[in-house]
Amino acid sequence: MIQITIPTPDVTIYKQIAPKLSHIYGFTDFILIPRDKAGIFMFYNDKDELLFVGKARKLRPRIKKHFEDNVSVIKENREEVTKIEVCLVEDPVHREIYETYIINEYKAKYNVDKVLYK
């Protein structure tokens, strides 16, 4: 049996209600997410339920795309996201393994690909 240990999040940001500072989609600390680093990201709701897991070679632009894009799988549920966790993972094979494992272990609500637990 293979043991997979999920990395500890390097960055965690929370959505602010009526933020007074400059913000991106309610997240005033969005700038803390590295622009040119690779890794995995996880979106959570206010009940700390995992909504979506993704991976990216460039984290900040990819996460922003989920809030702007019309084809994102969470486009109908963007308002539900209240917390974003980011784990820096440079190796593409490790990113793929972590993403698939987290989706299936924690049953991410809006991930439709890579689901093995139906």
C-alpha positions as CSV (number, residue, x, y, z in Angstrom):
1,M,0.0,0.0,0.0
2,I,1.2,3.5,-0.8
3,Q,1.2,6.1,1.9
4,I,0.5,9.7,0.6
5,T,1.0,12.6,3.0
6,I,-0.7,15.7,1.8
7,P,1.7,18.7,2.1
8,T,0.9,21.4,4.6
9,P,-0.5,24.5,2.9
10,D,2.1,27.2,2.3
11,V,-0.5,29.9,1.9
12,T,-4.0,30.2,3.2
13,I,-6.2,33.2,2.5
14,Y,-9.7,34.0,3.6
15,K,-12.5,35.9,1.9
16,Q,-13.4,39.2,3.6
17,I,-17.0,40.4,3.9
18,A,-17.2,43.9,2.6
19,P,-13.4,44.4,2.4
20,K,-12.1,47.9,2.9
21,L,-8.7,47.2,1.3
22,S,-8.0,46.4,-2.3
23,H,-9.2,42.9,-3.0
24,I,-9.7,40.3,-5.7
25,Y,-13.0,38.6,-5.5
26,G,-13.2,39.4,-1.8
27,F,-9.7,38.0,-1.0
28,T,-7.5,40.9,0.3
29,D,-4.5,38.6,0.6
30,F,-4.6,37.3,-2.9
31,I,-1.2,38.8,-3.5
32,L,0.3,36.2,-1.1
33,I,-0.3,33.4,-3.7
34,P,2.9,33.1,-5.7
35,R,2.5,34.2,-9.4
36,D,5.3,32.0,-10.9
37,K,5.3,29.0,-8.7
38,A,3.7,25.6,-9.3
39,G,1.5,23.7,-6.9
40,I,-2.0,22.6,-6.0
41,F,-4.9,24.7,-4.7
42,M,-8.0,23.9,-2.7
43,F,-11.2,25.9,-2.4
44,Y,-13.3,25.6,0.8
45,N,-16.7,27.0,1.8
46,D,-17.6,28.6,5.2
47,K,-18.3,25.1,6.7
48,D,-14.7,24.1,5.8
49,E,-16.0,21.6,3.2
50,L,-13.7,21.0,0.3
51,L,-15.3,22.3,-2.9
52,F,-12.6,22.0,-5.6
53,V,-9.0,20.9,-6.0
54,G,-6.8,22.0,-8.9
55,K,-3.1,22.1,-9.9
56,A,-1.2,24.7,-11.9
57,R,2.3,25.6,-13.2
58,K,1.6,29.2,-12.3
59,L,-0.7,29.4,-9.3
60,R,-2.1,32.9,-9.1
61,P,-3.2,33.3,-12.8
62,R,-4.8,29.8,-12.7
63,I,-6.7,30.5,-9.5
64,K,-7.9,33.9,-10.8
65,K,-9.1,32.2,-14.0
66,H,-11.6,30.1,-11.9
67,F,-13.2,33.4,-10.7
68,E,-13.3,35.0,-14.2
69,D,-13.7,32.1,-16.6
70,N,-17.1,31.1,-18.1
71,V,-16.0,27.4,-18.4
72,S,-14.7,26.8,-14.9
73,V,-16.5,24.0,-13.1
74,I,-17.2,26.2,-10.1
75,K,-18.6,29.2,-12.2
76,E,-22.0,28.7,-10.7
77,N,-20.7,28.4,-7.1
78,R,-17.9,31.0,-6.9
79,E,-19.6,32.9,-4.1
80,E,-19.4,29.7,-2.0
81,V,-15.6,29.9,-1.8
82,T,-14.4,31.5,1.4
83,K,-11.0,30.0,1.9
84,I,-8.2,29.1,-0.5
85,E,-5.2,26.9,0.5
86,V,-2.1,26.6,-1.7
87,C,0.6,24.0,-1.5
88,L,3.8,24.7,-3.5
89,V,4.7,21.5,-5.4
90,E,7.2,21.9,-8.3
91,D,7.2,18.3,-9.6
92,P,4.4,17.8,-12.2
93,V,4.0,14.1,-11.3
94,H,3.7,14.9,-7.6
95,R,1.0,17.6,-8.4
96,E,-1.0,15.1,-10.4
97,I,-0.8,12.5,-7.6
98,Y,-1.7,14.9,-4.8
99,E,-4.6,16.4,-6.8
100,T,-6.1,12.9,-7.6
101,Y,-5.6,11.7,-4.1
102,I,-7.2,14.8,-2.4
103,I,-10.2,14.7,-4.8
104,N,-10.9,11.1,-3.9
105,E,-9.9,11.0,-0.3
106,Y,-11.8,14.2,0.7
107,K,-14.5,13.9,-2.0
108,A,-14.2,17.4,-3.4
109,K,-17.7,18.6,-4.2
110,Y,-17.2,20.2,-7.7
111,N,-14.4,18.1,-9.1
112,V,-15.9,15.9,-11.8
113,D,-12.7,14.6,-13.5
114,K,-10.5,12.1,-11.7
115,V,-13.3,10.9,-9.4
116,L,-12.9,7.2,-8.5
117,Y,-15.3,7.0,-5.6
118,K,-18.7,7.0,-7.4
